[in-house]
Amino acid sequence: MNDDYLWSGFGLVSALAARVVGRTPVGVSGVSIDTRSLQPGDLFFAIRGENSDGHDFVATAFEKGAAAAVVDESHADALRGGGALYVVDDVLASMENLGRAARARSAGAIIAVTGSVGKTGTKEALRAVLSAAGETHASAASYNNHWGVPLTLSRLPRTARFGVVEIGMNHAGEIVPLVGMARPNVAIITTIAPVHLEHFASIDAIAEAKAEIFTGLEAGGAAIINRDIPQYDLLLRRAQASRAARVLTFGEHSEADARLVEVAGSAEGSHVTALLLGEKLYYRLGAPGRHIAMNSLAVLLAAQAVGVDPRAAARALGAFVAPVGRGQRVRLRVNDGHATLIDESYNANPTSMRAALALLGETGVEAGGRRFAVLGDMLELGPENARLHRELNDCVAGNHVDAVFAAGPLMKNLYDALPPHLRGAWAETSAELQPAVIEAIADGDVVMVKGSNGSRMGPIVAALKQHFAHDDGEAAGGH
């Protein structure tokens, strides 16, 4: 097979369990399920989604240079003639088959990451650390569900030394088939938190669902869990019942294998002191926040478990910066000065909201500057949603927040619980809240935006960048 190709054309026939209509391509250089991001030479999977059917975009895929498309039998005749077709019974199942084939041919070490909070940041920190040691393939964005995991695996090059797979879930039982495809050598659970509570009877039930990640561990692998959380004993039992040869722990606990000793934060990042298996390490993180420093310990344990020198891994963490929507900092131009935007808009739950408010509180402001929290509803919290929003009151008060701007009916529970001097503005929707936020921002301020995806806080971030003509992607502090 030509090393320039991710998959050979004939190799795809067996991997997909497909028949070919048209001329079999020599090979494909990538895998895509979205014509908006498709690159010439890609294999396009016509996945049927909730709102669209990929078969409607096969012609567009070929116009953009796709080498071939995977389609189902019911569409094969209608799509004949546009380009090479791999015809299968079920397109998503065929992508799962390709993901399994990629894992089977890989000699690389695979790390799987799950947890209620911090999955994507931990995955990106692993990408930074492992890429410094060898060819590394990792999930794009938050591709962690029933199509994201097989898509990630199907893109895994044969030559990669390391692979990082993010695995998420909303219901019990969802992780088992995904980790069965990934077959990781290392499995990390970042933490357990009250997320998707409307689908679970308790936080312990969430922990049980997250612990499914250990069911797919390869024999002799490592399980990495948070030593500080109440569900530690539960996770430990599940890890010990798996094929893991080692269970490694991280946290502030005195018995943690990777122990956080001290974190000194600044706008530019954090300086961390840690004990890794008894060895003291000092390193810099390119992203601020105690929660990020905590998860960096799991990254160091995972790196060591797959043969990367921990000191080299610690040095590489300096290149890690927070992903978009997960703490990324942007400098906004305000008159002759600037304000700082902390973009936490990707998603939210009580634990991540408290971490974001703590990050806001740790962020220094210039003389006369203020700290604003722009918050949207936290969703999928079940019958406790009003209380969980209202109880953020103490976190606002304890983190030097000068005003809260709130969007949505659930976040009004917090807004009404705040003392009057901390109430910036409330609106039913994020779109209605935008003008009040824009009007309030002045030189020297720090603004943190966070909410669940369904509360649509991302458009507020976009509006602030547009209105204040941000410095072309330059993060505050020069990172």
N, C-alpha and C positions, 0 to 999 in steps of 0.2 A: 504493500500500500504506500502511496505517496505521502510522506510526512507532512506535506502542506495541507492535507485534508484532515478534518476531524473524523470523518467516516468515509469509507469507500462506498461507491454506489452499489456494488454487488454485496458488500457486507451488510448494508441496510436491509436487504431483502430478508435475510434470516433473522436479523435483530428485530425487525418490525413484524415479522410473520406476514409479509405483504406479497402481493403480485404486482408486477410493473406494467403500466400502460404507457407506451411511448418509449423513447430511447433511454436506457439506464445511464445516469450521469457517471462520470469517472469518480466523482466524490463530492462531498459537501464540506464547506468550511465553517459552518455554524448551524445553529438551530433556532428557529423563531416561531412564536405563536401570534405575533403582532406585526402587521405590515408597516406600521408607523416607525418601527425600529429595525425592521428587516434590512440585512445587508446583502449585497450581491454574493451569490454562492451559497446562501443559506438554504436549509431544508425547512419548509413551512408546514407546520401542523395545523390543519383546519379544525381547531378545537371548537366545540359547541359550548358557549358560555351562557350565563343567565340572561344577558341582554343582546347577544349577537351570536351568529353562527359563522365560524371561520371559513366555511365553504363559500360564503358570499364574497370573500376577499381573495380567493385563489387567483383570479385573473390579475388583481392588483399586485399580488406577490410575484407573479411571473413578470409583470411590467417592471417591477423594481429589481429584477435580476435573480430571483430565487432559482436554485439549481433543480429543485423538485418540490412537490407538495405531497403530503400524506392526507388522503381523503377516504371517506367511507364508501362502501359499495353502493349506497343509494344515490350518491352524487357522481359516481365515476363516469357514467356515460355522458352526462351533461357537461362535464369538465374536460372531456377528452379533446386533445388537440392543442391545448394551451401550453403544455410543457409536460415534463416527465411526472407521472403520478405513481405513488406507492399506494395501492388500494388495500384497505384493511376493513375488518368488521367494525372496529371501534377505535376512533382516532386517539382518544385519551389513553386507552389501554395500550395502544401501540407505543405511545410516548413513554409509558411506564416500562414497557418491555425494553425500550432503547436505554432508559436510565439504568435498568438492571444489567444490561449488557455492558454499559460503560463501567459500572462498578466492578463487574466480573473481570474485565480486562485490565483494570487499574492495579498497579503495584504500589500506588501511593498510600499514604496514611490519611484516613478520613476522620474528620472531627465533626460531630453533630452538636448543635446548640439549641436548647429550648429554655423556657422559663417564662414567668408571667411578665417580667420587665427585663429589658436589657439585652434581648436576643440579638438585635441587629447591630447595636454598638459593639457587643462582644465579638460577633462575627467579623465586623470590620477591623477590630483590633487584632484578631487572629490573622486576617488577611495581611495587615501591615507587618506583623511579626514574622509570619511564615514566608512571605514574599522575599524578605531579606535573606532567607536561608535556602530558597529553591523555588522552582516553578509552582505556583499556587493557583488553584481555581476555587472561587467562592461564589455563593449565591449572589445574584444581582438584586438590588433593592431589598424588599422583604418577601422574596419568593419562597414562602415557607409552608404552602398549603398543598392540596391534593394535585394541583397542576404545577406549582412552583418547585416542589422537590424533584419530581421526575424531569422537569425542564432543566434544572440545575445539574442533575446527574448526567443527562443526555449531552450536555455541553462539556463534560469532564474530559480533558485531553488524555490520551494514553500516556503521555510523557510527564504529566503533573506529578510532582513529588508529594504535594499536599492538596487536600480538598476540604472545604468547609461548607457544611450544609446547615442552614437554619430550618428548624422544624417548629411549626405552630399548631395550635388546635383551639377549637371552640367547644368541643364536646368530648366526652370520654370515648376512647377507642380510636380516635383519629390518628394518633401518633404511631400506633403499632404498624400499620401497613407502610407508612412513610419511612420509619427507621428500618423496616425490613428491606426496603430498597437500598437505603444508604449504607447499611451494615458498617457502622462507624467503628474505628479503633479506639476512639475517645468520645465520651458523651458528657456534656456539661448541662447542668440545670442551674441557671443564674440565681433565681429566687422564686418563691411562691408568694402570690399576692391575690387580693380579692378582685380577680378579673373574670369576666364572663359568668358572674355569680348567678345570673338568671338561668344558666344551664346546669348549675351544680348545687348540691345541697349544703356544701360547706367548703371551707378553704382546704381542709384535709382531702376532700374529694378532688379538688383541683390538683393537689400534690400527687394523688394516686394517678391521675391522668398524665401529668408531666413525667412521672416515673416510668411510664411506658417506653420512654426513650432507651431505658436500659435493656429492654427485651431484644433489641436488635444488635447489641454490642457483639463484636467479634470476640472469639475466645482469646483470653490473654489481654484484653483491652483494659482501659481505665475509665472509671466513673468519677466525675468531679461534681461535688455538691457544696452548697453554702452551709457552713458550720453554725452560723448565727441564728438561723430562722427556727421558729417553733416546730416546723415539719421535718427537722433534720433527722430525727430517729426514724421516721416513716421512710424517708428517702434512703437512709442508710440500709434499712432492711431490704428494700427493693433492689438496691445496687448489689448488696451481698448475695441476693438470690439469683443474680444474673451471671453471665459468663465472665464478668470483670475479674481480672487478676488483682486489681488494685482499686481501692476507693480512696480518693484524695479529697481534702477539704480546704476551703478558704474562708476567711472572715477575720473578725477581731478576736475571736475566741482564743484563749491561751493554748488550746490543743489543736488549732487549725494547722494543716500542713503548710499553707501559705497564709501568713498572718499580717494584717495591716497594722503597722506600728504608728505611722503618722502621715498625714496629708497636709501639705501647705498649698493652698490654692491661689490662683491669680487669674486675670483675664486671659493670660497667654496659655494657661494650662495648670498642671499640678505637679508638685514635687513629692514623690512618694518614698517612704521608708517602709520596707517590708522584710519579713523573715520567710525565706523559701526553703522549707525542709532544713531549717536550722541555719541557713546561710543568709547573712544580712545583705540586702540589695538596696541601692539608692537609684532611683530613675525618675525621669521626667515624662509626663503624659502630655501630649499635645492638645488635650481637651480637659477643661476643668470639671470638677464635681466629685464629691466623695463616692457617689454610687458608681461612677466610671472607674475610679481608683480601685474600688472593691472588686469589680468584675475583671480588672486587669490582673488580679491575682489568679483568677481562673485561667486566664490566657497564658500566664507564665507556667502554670502547672501543666496545661495541655501541651504547650510547646516543648517542655522538658520530656513529657510522656512520649512524644514522637521524635525525640532525638535532637532537639535544638538546644544549644547551650543557653542556660537561663540568663546569663549576663548579656549575651548578644540579643536575646529576646527583649530584655529590659531596655537596652539601648534603642531597639527598633520601635518601641512604644512612643518614643518622642515624635515619630512621624505620623502617629495616629491623630486624626482630627474628627470631631463629632460629625456624623452624617447629617445631611439635609433633613430638617424636621425633628432632629434629635439632639438639640443643643448647639447647632451651628450658630456662630456669631457673625453678625453683619454690621458694618459701620454705616449708619444713615447720616446723610448730610442735612444739617438743620441750620439754616441761615449761614453764619460764618463759622459754625462749630459742627459738632456731630453728636449723635446719640448712638447707643448700642442696642441692637435687636438680638435677642436670644430666641432662636426659632426652635421651639419644642412642639410644633404643631402637628406632628405625625399622628400621635395617638395619646390616650390618657387613661389612667386608672388611679385609685387613691394613692398607691405606693409611688408611682412615677410622678404624680402631681406633687406629692410632698417633696420628692427629690428635686423636682424642677424649682419649687419655691425655695428650697434650701440653696440651690445653685444661684438663684436670683439674690438671695440674702448675702451670699458670699462674694457677690460681684461688687467691686468698688465703683463708686460714682464720683464724678468730678465735683468741685465746689458748686453747690446749688443744685446739683442733679438729684433726681428722684428715681425710685424703683417702682415700676408699674407692672402689675400682673394682669394679663389679658386672658381670661379663662372661659372656655366653652364647656358644655355638658360632658360629663363622663358617662358613657352609655354601658348597657348590658350589666348593670349592677343589681338587678332584681328589686325586691321589695324594700331593700335597705338604701335605695339610691338617695332619697332625701336626706337621711341621717349622714351618709358618707360624704355628701357635698357640704352639709352644714358643719361637720366636724373639721373641715379644712380651716375653719376660723382661727384655731390656735396656731396653725402652721403659718398663716398669713401674719399674725401678730408677732410670731417669734422670729421672723426673717426680715424685719426692717422694710416691709412693703409699705409704700406711701399711698397707693391707691389700687383698687381692684376694678377692672372693667370686665363685666360678665355678660355672657351671651347664652340664652337658652333657658327654658323653664326649670330645669334641674339646678343649674348654677344659681338661680335666683334664691335657692335655699341658703347658699353661702352668702350671697349679697345682702340678704335681709338680716343675716346674723352678725354682720360686720358693724362696728361702730360707725356713725355717720361720717366721720372724717376720713375713713378709708374707702368710702363708696365713690368710685369714679363715675361710672355709668352702668346701666343695665339695659339690654335690649333683647327682644324675643329671638332674634337671629344674629349671626355674626355679621351679615351684610349691613344690618341696621346699626350695629355697634361701631362700624368702621369710622364714621365721621367724628365721633366723640374721641376715639383713640388718636386719630390724626391731629385733631385740634389740641389735645393735651400735651403732646410731645414737644419738649424744648431741648436746647443745648445741654448736654451733660447727663441726660436721662438714660436709664437702662430699662428696656421693655421686654418682658418675657411673654410669649404667646403659646398657649397650650390648650388642648381639648381633644376629645375623641374624634376620629375621622368623620363620623356622622355629624358632628357639630360644625364642620367646615371652617376651621380656624386658619387653614392654609391660605385662603383668599385674603385674610387680613394681613398675613405676612407679605403676600404679593403686593397688596395695596400700599403697605408702608414702604416697601422697596421702590415702588414706582413713584409715590408722592415725594419721597425724600431723596430720590436719585442716588441710591446707594453706590458705594465705591466698587462697582463692577465685580462683585463676588469676593472682594477683599474682606476677610473676617477681621473682627475687632482684635487688636493686638498684633496684627500682621501675619496671621496664620491662615 
